[in-house]
Amino acid sequence: MKTEKEFEESIKKHLKELPKGYIESLKRDYKDDTMVIMHDLLPEDIKQSIASEARQLLDKESERRELIVEQSGGTPRSYNSVGRDIIRKEGVYIPAFFDSKEILNFLSTIIGEKIHKVPYAPEEFIINSQSKRGDTHGWHWDDYTFALIWVVDEPDILSGGRVEFVPRIKWDKEKTRIQLYETLKNDEVRSIHVPEGSCYLLRARDALHRISPITKDTRRTVIVYTYATTEDLQDTSISHESMESIYPKDTKKEALA
């Protein structure tokens, strides 16, 4: 494992070498869709180390999540997952990515506003893996503004596991089920296949989104990172009922702190 300084220097060097035209294209993609796919965010050796670490943690530590989340309008969650506390304890590269100032600065450049590490520990990073036919991460909005999802394993393009989203739809928590129905009835749903070894950044608090069910026994593994805007840090209305339903062990400790 690289030291923290070596890790940061490697990322800094890599990001500095990205063509200016490529960076400008990322900015345009985000501005158009509030979602941008990045294929070259990390050096190849760090990319492979993160993927290897995620697969090892899944094999050793994952728990099965199968539930209906009432807070998001009664939508399903079906996947294997490793929560933040185990990753922080047993992982190296996955936490280092989240803690990286170079990554934070680069993402802030792409979206055009300063972002921060999320202030609620259970949402820092999570590993999710859909591996059975029908597994899905159902329709929902996020508590904090930004999600960066790193794709470790992908199903083939005909087997589901697509990112589906409707941008610029703010969550009305008082009418979630009605809002789901009206949005999916009246708005265009964008559907994107994100390849293995890439990541995407989504303004997830302001986008209704899901991962479509996989259609055969395969695997879609991702690392989900969460980031906050300055406004999020000051927003006392943010609550965590969905996280508490899905990850009771990680969130119970936080609630008691």
MARNU-345234 format. One line per 3 residues: number of its first residue (from 1); their letters; for each residue y, x, z of C-alpha. Coordinates in steps of 0.5 Angstrom, whole numbers. Each point is the difference from the previous one (the first is absolute). Last residue first. Example, Ala and Ser with C-alpha at 12.3 -4.5 7.8 and 13.67 -1.06 7.14 Angstrom:
2
2	sa	-2:27:14; -7:-2:2
END
This chain:
257
257	ala	18:-46:39; -5:-6:1; 2:-3:-7
254	ekk	-1:7:-3; -7:0:3; -2:-7:-2
251	tdk	3:2:-7; -6:5:-2; -6:-3:3
248	pyi	3:-7:-3; 0:2:-7; 0:-6:-5
245	sem	3:-5:5; 5:4:3; 2:3:-6
242	seh	1:-7:-3; 4:-2:7; 5:6:-1
239	sis	7:-2:1; 6:2:-3; 6:-5:2
236	tdq	4:6:4; 2:3:-6; 3:7:1
233	lde	-5:5:-2; -1:-5:-6; 7:1:-2
230	tta	-1:7:-1; -5:-1:-4; -8:1:2
227	yty	-6:3:-3; -7:-2:0; -6:4:-2
224	viv	-6:-3:-3; -6:5:-2; -5:-3:-5
221	trr	-7:-1:-2; -2:-5:-5; -8:1:-1
218	tdk	-5:-4:-4; -5:-6:1; 3:-5:-5
215	tip	6:-4:-1; 5:3:4; 5:-5:3
212	sir	7:1:-2; 4:4:5; 6:-4:2
209	hla	8:-1:0; 6:-4:1; 6:5:0
206	dra	6:1:4; -4:3:6; -4:4:-5
203	rll	5:4:-4; -6:4:-3; -1:7:-1
200	ycs	-6:2:-4; -5:5:1; -4:4:-5
197	gep	-7:4:1; -4:-6:-3; 3:-4:-5
194	vhi	5:-6:2; -2:-7:-4; 6:-4:0
191	srv	1:-8:0; 7:-3:0; 0:-7:3
188	edn	5:-5:-4; 3:-5:4; 0:-7:1
185	klt	-7:-2:3; -2:6:3; 7:0:3
182	eyl	0:-7:2; -7:0:3; 2:7:4
179	qir	6:-3:3; -3:-7:2; -5:5:4
176	tke	5:4:3; 5:-5:2; 3:2:7
173	kdw	-2:8:-2; 5:-1:-6; -2:7:-4
170	kir	5:2:-5; -2:0:-7; 3:6:-4
167	pvf	-6:2:-4; -7:-4:-1; -6:4:1
164	evr	-7:1:-2; -3:7:1; -7:0:-4
161	ggs	-6:1:4; -4:-4:-5; -6:3:-4
158	lid	2:1:-7; 5:6:1; -6:4:3
155	ped	1:0:8; 4:5:3; -1:5:5
152	vvw	6:4:4; 6:-4:-2; 6:1:4
149	ila	4:-6:2; 7:1:2; 3:-6:4
146	fty	7:-1:1; 4:-6:3; -3:-1:7
143	ddw	-4:-6:2; -4:-1:-6; -1:-6:-5
140	hwg	-6:-3:-1; -5:-2:-5; -8:2:1
137	htd	-2:7:1; -7:-1:-4; -8:1:1
134	grk	-3:-5:-5; -6:5:-2; 0:5:5
131	sqs	3:7:1; 8:-2:2; 2:6:3
128	nii	6:1:5; 3:6:3; 6:-1:5
125	fee	7:3:1; 6:0:4; -1:-8:2
122	pay	-3:1:6; 5:4:3; 6:-5:-1
119	pvk	7:4:-2; -2:1:-7; 2:7:-3
116	hik	7:0:-3; 3:-2:-6; 7:2:-3
113	egi	2:-4:-6; -1:1:-8; -7:-2:-1
110	its	-2:7:-3; 4:4:4; -2:-3:7
107	lfn	-7:2:-3; 2:7:-1; 3:1:7
104	lie	-6:-4:4; -5:5:-4; 4:6:2
101	ksd	0:-2:7; -7:-1:0; -3:-3:6
98	ffa	-4:-6:-4; -3:6:-4; -2:4:6
95	piy	-3:-6:3; -5:-1:-6; -1:8:-1
92	vge	-2:1:8; -5:-6:2; -4:-1:6
89	kri	5:-2:5; 6:-3:-4; -6:-3:-5
86	idr	-3:-3:6; 6:-3:3; 3:-3:-7
83	gvs	-6:-4:-1; -6:1:-5; -2:-6:-4
80	nys	-6:-4:-4; 2:-6:-4; 1:-7:0
77	rpt	7:-3:2; 1:-7:-2; 6:-5:-1
74	ggs	2:-5:5; 8:0:-1; 1:7:2
71	qev	0:-1:7; -6:-4:0; -4:6:-2
68	ile	-7:-2:-2; -5:5:2; -5:6:-2
65	rre	1:7:2; -5:5:1; 1:6:4
62	sek	0:7:-3; -1:6:4; -5:5:-3
59	dll	0:-2:-7; 7:-2:-1; 2:6:4
56	qra	-3:5:-5; 2:-4:-6; 8:0:2
53	esa	-1:8:2; -3:1:-7; 6:-4:-3
50	isq	5:4:4; -3:6:-2; 0:-1:-7
47	kid	7:-2:-1; 2:6:4; -4:5:-5
44	epl	3:-4:-6; 8:1:3; 3:-7:2
41	ldh	4:-6:-4; -3:1:-7; -3:-7:-2
38	miv	6:-4:3; 0:-7:-1; 6:-4:2
35	mtd	2:-7:3; 7:-3:1; -2:-3:-7
32	dky	6:3:-5; 4:4:6; -7:3:1
29	drk	-2:2:-7; 7:3:-1; 0:4:6
26	lse	-7:3:-2; 3:1:-7; 5:4:3
23	iyg	-5:4:3; -4:2:-6; 7:2:-4
20	kpl	1:5:6; -6:3:-1; -4:1:6
17	ekl	0:7:2; 4:-1:6; -5:-5:3
14	hkk	-6:5:-1; 4:5:4; 2:-4:6
11	ise	-7:-3:0; -3:7:1; 6:2:5
8	efe	-1:-6:4; -8:1:1; 1:8:1
5	ket	5:-2:6; -5:-5:3; -5:5:-1
2	km	-5:-1:-6; -7:-2:2
END
